[in-house]
Amino acid sequence: MEPLASSEIIRAEHLEVGFGDKVVWQDANLDVRRGEFVAVIGPNGAGKTTLFRMLLGLHRPRAGTIKVFGSTPRRGNRKIGYVPQRHTVDNDTHVACDVLVRLGYSGTRWGPGIFSRAEREAAAEALQAVGAAEMANKPIGSLSGGEMQRVFLAEALVGNPEMLLLDEPLSNLDLRRSRDLVQLINGLVRSRHVTTLLVAHDINPLIPCLDKVIYIANGKVATGTPGKVLTSESLTALYGVQVEVLRDSRNNIVIVGGEDVGGEDTHGDGET
Amino acid sequence: MSFDWNIVTDLRTMWQYAFMRNAFEAGTVIAIVAGIIGYFVVLRRAAFATHALGHTGFSGAAAAVLFGVNPVYGLLLFTTATGGGIALLGPKADDSDVAIGTVLAFALGMGLLFLSLYTGYATEAYSILFGEILGISASGVVFTYEASVVVLLVIAFIARPLLFASLDEDVAEAKGLPMMALSMAFILVLAVTISIAVQIIGVLLIFALMVTPGATAVRLTKTPLAAVLVSVTVAVFATWAGLFVSWYEPYPVSFFIVSIVFAIYVIVRSVDVLQKSRLLRVPHPSEKEGIGTLQIASSLGVASAVMLSVGVVLLLPSILATGPVIAFTSALLDVGFALAVTGAVVGIAAYLLYFWGFRKVTSVERDLSSPTVLVLLGILGFALAFGGEALLYGGQVSAYGSPAGPAAALAALGGIALVWVGLTLGFLGALGLALGNWRAGQRYQEETIRVGGFLSFLPVLSIAGYVLCCIGYVRTGRKLARGWQAVPVGSRTG
């Protein structure tokens, strides 16, 4: 699939990331362009969230260069909307969803004052965009997992960012709901040309929509179109051990050999 | 001092004494600040940190007593120092219970040491542990004001980022908020609030003002502003009611405040259970009928508020006259009394109709169910209070006719108990009425009803409030008749 516009959003060269002495992954080259829908996949602990934290300016690379929107990542970039992994919202949180979305819009503003009309309208628009308008007045804690992810998405979307970073929005959703959410996100990517990186454990619900895959495992990062990256040949070459990418009749992918590559990484569990 | 059925006279009598005025002033200010901070305490799950700061404050106060300094300065020094330390441990530190618990035990140990070194009276320790609002001095009141202004200014400045950081830490951090500084600012503000609140409620009972009102508010509301308003209202009501009752009873004020706050919390929690009962099930729900009922309820509300206000104005001469007993000498006073009583009865009728109307709308709007239950509890409360007043009035009248016997004393005691249980419930009912109208206004997109509901809660403005509600419900009725569809506020289907 051709990108809608070819301007560069993320460029990284020979990037190396780690904590203290431990190298999480190294020699990564990334190239994400405007309006692309990118999946970031890989086993637990491979460093997917770390990649996001680096893009957000919360974590510094050990080596290499990274540019986001043409400059070094910094905290508080309003062009980026972020949904962290598994928000801990328990069902005791009696705060209406639109309050959270409004905070996504102007939560960093200091000084007294209640929410203005512009803020309320921005929040309503964002909730509308994710199909959660009727949840505006419900307490966050009363929502189901899928509804909650929509509200978080609205919170990330409210300032009209140019890039969305979504960390595992599909975890804890059943198959149907995760396909619904992927469809919704894909709609946003296409209609608003908002570049989107999405961390997922299971790539299969995403495959029809993706422009690019970033596959992180065993300290290495592979990137490219799904058809190019997710093949036995490319993954075997990358990891130096035999990796098989199998496809079923519906074109669902199962990666075998991922255990050697980096833990419990057999995609497609639960797929039939 | 004997209790009089007329609350205004009672307050006047109390306020003749400087220590009572000081207590009411400081108590009100502290309740307002504690109610606001308490909301954030609940939101940030910092209840344990609050508890611990109170305890370190204890050793600070004990040290101050030892050195002959005003305990409040010791409190301030120790709580802010500990708070700063907790904040430095990390942005998530205010809910890390092991570290806090360790500091807490050490702080109490220090406090014990200071106390044993102090050779004076044990009453100092007692008042730090359990509060001594009646002993608060004029300079203490001034200090309370100063500290409160600082706290309120800081919280007004950081409110929105703090809310964001408390609700959604990761996103707030990514958006560039200084998490450590926010955490530090909050815990320092918390420390100052605790230091002044200890004067009223004491170290051991600090939860009652700092946590319980916020926890109650969070269960009744869905927006931060509403939650803060309810939290403050509960804290102020409990403080006033506690001070009021303690005037007549030889027991500590803190006990009354704690038990009133506790009662409100328990009732609000049990509202969840009542919501699911048959109480709110209407066989043939009709929204339009409900609106019709609410129109009548609001007009009765207007009538009641007018009668009560006029009645009180007419009674004013006798209220302003000194002495707790009112002699009905003139016809004017008789009219005033009759108006006030009729106004109260009509008011109860209005509450009944509000309950009925809300109940019908609840079938299409789940969000109205907790206000509906509260209004019903309020009606029960008013009935109890009425019964209590009757007992007291009867007891008093007979006391003048013949020497008061044990029966009259028992009636007086029972009357006071009934009045206070009733008024606590009535307070919740009034809160429910305001909340219900607020949410109905949201559902029917009628600002008049929302504002009216809010005003109806306030003593003087209630007439205007009910008038606004009346207008709002009439307009809603017309809208519905035209086939307008209401926007569901939150039908919790998920």
Interface residues (C-beta under 8 A of the other chain):
Chain A: L56 L58 R75 G76 N77 R78 I80 Y82 V83 P84 H87 D92 T93 H94 V95 A96 V99 L100 L103 G104 S106 G107 T108 R109 W110 G111 P112 G113 I114 E134 N137 K138 P139 S142 L143 S144 E147 E155 A156
Chain B: L43 A156 F157 I158 A159 R160 P161 L163 F164 L167 D168 D170 V171 A172 E173 A174 K175 G176 L177 V218 R219 T221 K222 T223 P224 L225 A227 D367 Q442 P488 V489 G490 R492 G494
